[in-house]
Amino acid sequence: MSDLTVGDVVAERTVSLTRESLVRYAGASGDFNPIHYRDDVAERVGLSGVLAHGMLTMGLAVETLVEWLGDSGRILEYGVRFTRPVIVDPEDGADVTVSAKVGAVDEETARIDLTVTAAGTAVLGKAQVKIRRA
C-alpha cells in the first residue's frame, strides 16, 4: 500500500445478478418497489425491464475493494452518481463489471476511482472511494 501509483488497477471483478439476487436484496433492504421484480410495472413506467436496486449496484462496486484493502474500516468516503440502470433479464440476468484504479495519492490517503459497467455501458459515474493508507 505504500507504493501506490496513480493509474494502477488494484482490483477487478464481475458480479452476476439474477432476479433471485434482486429478491434477496429487497428482503434485506426493505426496498420492495415493484420495478425491481415485476416486468409489467417496470414497462408501465417506461423502463425496458426490471432494474437492479441502485444501492445494490453501489454496494457491489465498493465491495470489490475489500479484499485488496484487507479492512473495510479503511474506507473513509464513498460517493457515486447513478448514470444508467442495470437491467436484469429474467433468464440471463446481468453482469456488473467493476475495475478499481488509483486516481490520486497523498501521504495518508488515496482516491480509488471505480469504473462500473453493465452490458458495456457505464452505470455509475464519478464513483470514487477515499481510503486511509496502511
C-alpha positions in Angstrom: 0.0 0.0 0.0 3.0 2.3 0.4 3.9 2.1 -3.3 0.6 3.2 -4.8 0.9 4.8 -8.2 -1.8 6.8 -10.0 -3.2 4.6 -12.7 -2.6 1.3 -11.0 -5.5 -1.1 -11.2 -5.8 -2.6 -7.7 -8.9 -4.7 -8.1 -11.3 -6.1 -10.7 -14.3 -8.4 -10.7 -17.6 -9.2 -12.4 -20.7 -10.0 -10.4 -23.6 -11.8 -12.0 -27.0 -10.6 -10.8 -30.2 -12.7 -11.2 -33.8 -11.9 -10.4 -33.3 -14.0 -7.3 -30.4 -11.6 -6.3 -32.9 -8.8 -6.5 -35.5 -10.5 -4.4 -32.9 -11.3 -1.7 -31.7 -7.7 -1.7 -35.2 -6.4 -1.5 -35.8 -8.6 1.6 -32.5 -7.4 3.2 -33.0 -3.7 2.4 -36.8 -3.4 2.7 -37.0 -1.9 -0.8 -39.9 -3.7 -2.4 -40.5 -1.3 -5.2 -42.0 -3.5 -8.0 -39.7 -2.1 -10.7 -37.2 -4.4 -9.1 -39.1 -7.6 -9.7 -42.1 -7.1 -12.0 -41.6 -6.6 -15.7 -45.2 -5.3 -16.2 -44.7 -2.5 -13.7 -41.2 -1.6 -15.0 -42.6 -1.3 -18.5 -45.6 0.6 -17.4 -43.4 3.3 -16.0 -41.3 3.5 -19.2 -38.4 1.2 -18.3 -37.1 -1.5 -20.6 -37.2 -4.1 -17.9 -36.7 -4.9 -14.2 -33.8 -2.8 -12.6 -31.3 -3.8 -10.1 -31.5 -1.6 -7.0 -29.1 1.4 -7.2 -27.8 0.8 -3.7 -27.2 -2.9 -4.6 -25.1 -1.8 -7.6 -23.3 0.8 -5.4 -22.6 -1.8 -2.7 -21.3 -4.4 -5.1 -18.9 -1.8 -6.6 -17.3 -0.7 -3.4 -17.1 -4.3 -2.1 -14.7 -5.0 -4.9 -12.0 -3.2 -2.8 -12.5 -5.0 0.4 -10.2 -8.0 -0.3 -7.5 -5.7 -1.6 -7.8 -3.4 1.4 -7.9 -6.2 4.0 -10.1 -4.0 6.2 -13.3 -2.2 5.1 -12.8 0.2 8.0 -10.1 1.9 5.9 -12.8 3.3 3.6 -13.2 7.0 4.6 -15.6 8.3 2.0 -17.6 6.9 -0.9 -19.8 8.5 -3.5 -21.3 7.8 -6.9 -23.6 9.3 -9.5 -26.2 6.9 -10.8 -26.0 7.3 -14.6 -27.7 4.2 -16.1 -29.9 1.5 -14.7 -28.8 -2.2 -14.6 -31.5 -4.1 -16.4 -31.7 -7.7 -15.1 -33.0 -10.1 -17.7 -35.4 -12.8 -16.4 -33.3 -15.6 -17.9 -29.8 -14.2 -18.5 -29.6 -11.9 -15.5 -27.0 -9.1 -15.8 -23.2 -8.9 -15.3 -21.8 -5.9 -13.4 -18.1 -5.4 -14.0 -16.0 -3.3 -11.7 -12.5 -2.0 -12.1 -10.7 -0.1 -9.3 -7.9 2.2 -10.3 -5.7 4.6 -8.2 -6.8 8.1 -9.0 -4.8 10.2 -6.5 -2.4 9.6 -3.7 -1.1 11.6 -0.8 0.8 10.7 2.4 -2.2 9.5 4.4 -5.0 8.7 1.9 -5.6 7.6 -1.6 -8.6 8.1 -4.0 -9.7 4.9 -5.8 -11.8 5.5 -9.0 -14.3 2.8 -9.8 -15.4 2.0 -13.4 -18.7 0.2 -13.1 -20.4 -1.2 -16.3 -23.2 -3.5 -17.3 -23.9 -4.6 -20.9 -20.9 -2.5 -22.0 -22.3 0.8 -20.5 -21.2 2.8 -17.5 -23.9 2.5 -14.8 -22.1 4.6 -12.1 -20.4 7.9 -12.7 -17.8 9.6 -10.6 -17.6 6.6 -8.4 -14.8 7.4 -6.0 -13.6 5.9 -2.8 -11.3 7.7 -0.4 -9.2 5.3 1.7 -6.8 5.5 4.5 -3.4 4.2 3.5 -2.0 1.4 5.7 
